[in-house]
Amino acid sequence: MKTFLTIAVCAGLLASGAPAPVFAGPGVIDRACRQSNRQAATPQLCSCIQRVANNSLSRSERRKVAKFFSDPHQAQEVRQSDRHTDEALWKRYKAFGEQARSSCG
């Protein structure tokens, strides 16, 4: 009976066109935050920051921004860069930071 219900629920989701749930583990921002050895870097805060990053930054941007936790100088280099792509990243990073600050505390 249990197998039948599982199949029925899955079939119902597929028939309705609803996306299947995605179970994601900690992302690159979450891991970098937790490994930063900062006292304020609690698992709850790092997870919240990751959720904001998922909604604010592309996958490649999240990988680049995660490096800022261990090497803040990289953030400074992006901020001061003359490259158009770095300027665009910096604007999105600032917006992400503001969103994380208001959402995560």
C-alpha positions in Angstrom: 0.0 0.0 0.0 2.9 2.4 0.9 4.5 1.8 -2.5 1.2 2.4 -4.3 0.8 5.8 -2.5 4.3 6.8 -3.3 3.8 6.0 -7.0 0.4 7.8 -7.0 1.8 10.9 -5.5 4.8 11.0 -8.0 2.4 10.4 -10.9 0.2 13.1 -9.7 3.1 15.6 -9.5 4.2 14.6 -13.0 0.7 14.9 -14.5 0.2 18.3 -12.9 3.4 19.6 -14.3 4.6 20.6 -10.8 8.4 20.5 -10.5 9.8 17.8 -8.4 11.2 18.9 -5.1 14.9 19.6 -5.1 16.9 18.7 -2.0 20.0 20.9 -2.0 22.8 20.5 0.5 24.9 23.4 1.7 26.0 25.6 -1.2 29.4 27.2 -1.8 28.5 30.4 0.1 27.2 28.4 3.1 30.4 26.4 3.2 32.7 29.4 2.8 30.8 31.2 5.5 31.1 28.3 8.0 34.8 27.9 7.3 35.5 31.6 7.7 36.3 31.1 11.5 34.2 34.2 12.3 32.4 34.0 15.6 29.1 35.4 14.0 29.2 32.7 11.3 26.5 30.5 12.8 24.9 27.7 10.7 21.6 29.5 10.7 23.2 32.8 9.5 25.3 31.0 6.8 22.3 29.1 5.6 20.3 32.3 5.3 23.1 34.0 3.4 23.2 31.0 1.0 19.4 31.3 0.4 19.8 35.0 -0.5 22.7 34.2 -2.7 20.7 31.6 -4.6 18.1 34.2 -5.4 20.5 37.0 -6.1 23.6 35.6 -7.8 24.3 33.2 -10.6 26.1 29.9 -9.9 29.4 31.2 -11.2 29.0 34.5 -9.2 28.3 32.5 -6.1 31.6 30.6 -6.6 33.5 33.8 -7.1 31.9 35.5 -4.1 32.6 32.5 -1.9 36.3 33.2 -2.3 35.8 36.6 -0.7 35.2 34.9 2.7 38.8 33.5 2.7 40.5 36.3 0.8 38.7 39.7 1.2 41.4 41.3 -1.0 39.7 39.6 -4.0 36.6 41.6 -3.2 38.6 44.7 -3.3 40.2 43.8 -6.6 36.7 43.2 -8.1 35.5 46.5 -6.7 38.4 48.5 -8.2 38.6 46.7 -11.5 38.0 48.5 -14.7 36.4 45.4 -16.4 32.8 45.7 -17.2 32.0 42.2 -16.0 33.7 43.0 -12.6 31.7 46.2 -12.3 28.4 44.3 -13.0 29.4 41.6 -10.5 30.2 44.3 -7.8 26.7 45.9 -8.3 25.0 42.5 -7.9 27.3 41.7 -4.9 26.3 44.9 -3.2 22.6 44.3 -3.8 23.1 40.8 -2.5 24.8 42.1 0.6 22.0 44.5 1.4 19.4 41.8 0.9 21.3 39.4 3.1 21.7 42.1 5.8 17.9 42.8 5.8 16.9 39.2 5.6 19.4 37.5 7.8 20.1 40.1 10.4 
